[in-house]
Amino acid sequence: MANFTLSNIFLTLGIVFLVISVLGQSKLGFIEINPGCFGRVLALIIGVASLAFVLLGSNFSVETIDLIRNYLAKAIQQNIPQINELLNS
């Protein structure tokens, strides 16, 4: 059985999300992926962040990850009207 470390998981996720952001609408057997513009941008951000996490050595402490998560949550909450306007246009 393969040993899936955190780095391997993030590397795989980063590659998958970058493929989704580049290809956009695709059909893989019975699975259809149609992310749209916002979904492609979000997939690009998640893919780059995952690969950056792997390249930086995955040496983040729990406190650092919590700080980043809290910052992103506050930034999203503050920009919800702009995000809704972008999605509705």
C-alpha positions in Angstrom: 0.0 0.0 0.0 1.2 3.4 -0.9 2.3 5.8 1.9 0.4 9.1 1.3 2.1 11.8 3.2 0.7 15.3 3.5 3.1 16.5 0.8 2.0 13.9 -1.6 -1.6 14.7 -1.0 -1.1 18.4 -1.6 1.0 17.7 -4.7 -1.7 15.6 -6.2 -4.4 18.1 -5.3 -2.4 21.0 -6.7 -1.9 19.2 -10.0 -5.6 18.3 -10.2 -6.8 21.8 -9.5 -4.4 23.3 -12.0 -5.6 20.9 -14.6 -9.2 21.9 -13.8 -8.3 25.6 -14.1 -6.6 25.1 -17.4 -9.0 22.7 -19.1 -12.2 24.3 -17.8 -15.1 22.3 -19.2 -14.3 18.7 -19.6 -15.9 15.3 -19.6 -14.1 12.3 -18.0 -16.3 9.2 -18.6 -19.4 9.8 -16.5 -17.9 12.8 -14.6 -18.6 16.2 -16.2 -16.5 19.2 -14.9 -17.9 22.6 -15.8 -16.4 25.1 -13.3 -17.2 28.4 -15.0 -15.0 31.5 -14.7 -15.1 31.9 -10.9 -14.5 28.1 -10.5 -11.5 28.2 -12.8 -10.0 31.1 -10.9 -10.7 29.4 -7.6 -9.2 26.2 -8.8 -6.1 28.1 -10.0 -5.7 29.7 -6.5 -6.2 26.4 -4.7 -3.8 24.6 -7.1 -1.0 27.2 -6.7 -1.5 27.3 -2.9 -1.3 23.5 -2.7 1.9 23.4 -4.8 3.4 26.3 -2.8 2.7 24.4 0.4 4.6 21.4 -1.0 7.5 23.5 -2.3 7.9 25.3 1.0 8.5 22.0 2.7 5.2 21.6 4.5 6.8 23.0 7.6 3.9 25.2 8.8 2.9 25.1 12.4 -0.7 24.7 13.4 -0.8 28.3 14.6 0.4 29.7 11.2 -2.3 27.7 9.4 -4.9 29.0 11.8 -3.8 32.5 11.2 -4.0 32.1 7.5 -7.4 30.5 7.7 -8.8 33.2 10.0 -7.4 35.9 7.7 -8.9 34.4 4.6 -12.3 33.9 6.4 -12.4 37.5 7.4 -11.4 38.7 4.0 -14.1 36.6 2.4 -16.7 37.8 4.9 -15.8 41.5 4.2 -15.9 41.0 0.5 -19.2 39.0 0.2 -21.1 41.9 -1.5 -18.4 42.2 -4.2 -18.2 38.4 -4.7 -22.0 38.2 -5.1 -22.0 41.1 -7.5 -19.2 39.4 -9.5 -21.2 36.1 -9.6 -24.5 37.7 -10.5 -23.1 39.8 -13.4 
